[in-house]
Amino acid sequence: MAAAGKKEKRILWIISVPMALLALSCVYPVFFAINNALKTSKSYILDRFGLATAPTFDNFVQAWTRSNLDTYFLNSVIVTVGAVALLLVVSSLAGFALAVLRFPMRKLIFIVILASLMIPVQVVLVPFYKTIIGLGLLNTHIGLIISYTAFFLPFSVYLMTAFYSGLPRELVEAARIDGAKLIQVWWHVMLPMGKPALITLGILNTLYCWNDVLISLLVLQDKRTLMVGIAALRGEYTTNVPLLSAGIVLAAAPIVIIYIIFQRQIVSGIAVGAVKG
């Protein structure tokens, strides 16, 4: 028994070394960005990889004020909150219908939704852009909100359908016997029980919407979101790397904080889809 215990400890140590190196490779870019954001342009040119000997927050102030990141930040908040809220409502309703109700071509509709997950965004960019122009949604917040909802809805519907499929059907039948309508069953029974999946879905969609550049660049050409504004900090010939690093840190900070707080919900919610489809 003692020999077996020592062998297991050795195996754990052997496994922990590459895992530690992998974790270090993930943490170092974050440290590199924060360290360079605290440097001046001169100190960065003289020593790109060294520690900031005289840390300064001027880059953060310039990125937030002079580079209009405050306006871009507000645009990102508006479209992200709007898109996530719409995605939660629509995907919860669709998941309830596909998982609980019985209607013609239900399985076919679900298969079509799953198939749409395999279509790359780049394939539909041209018709998507023409549709946005035709509907008069170009350069509007509502246009980007609807766009995010359309692109991220298939995964959201799949996740909610998988979660609702694992709930006992007796709950719905009991509510229906008590005289509840379908919308009441969804509001009073399915929605409260689907809270874990909804929280996970909200976090994931927040990450997708906040970090998006391509769709936002097409829809909001005059009003930039935060990630598009960060990309614009890069010059054509030269780039103020400390200023760019400060912008990246400011843009990533809210998402990193959200992920740290809700990382357990994210992991458990992703596992929901593997339980029952």
Secondary structure, DSSP 8 states (H G I E B T S, - for coil): -HHHHHHHHHHHHHHHHHHHHHHHHHHHHHHHHHHHHTS-HHHHHH-SSS--SS---HHHHHHHHTT-HHHHHHHHHHHHHHHHHHHHHHHHHHHHHHHH---TTHHHHHHHHHHHTTS-GGGGHHHHHHHHHHTT-TT-HHHHHHHHHHHHHHHHHHHHHHHHHTS-HHHHHHHHHTT--HHHHIIIIIHHHTHHHHHHHHHHHHHHHHH--HHHHHH-SSS--HHHHHHTTS-SS---HHHHHHHHHHHHHHHHHHHHHHHHHHHHHHGGGGT--
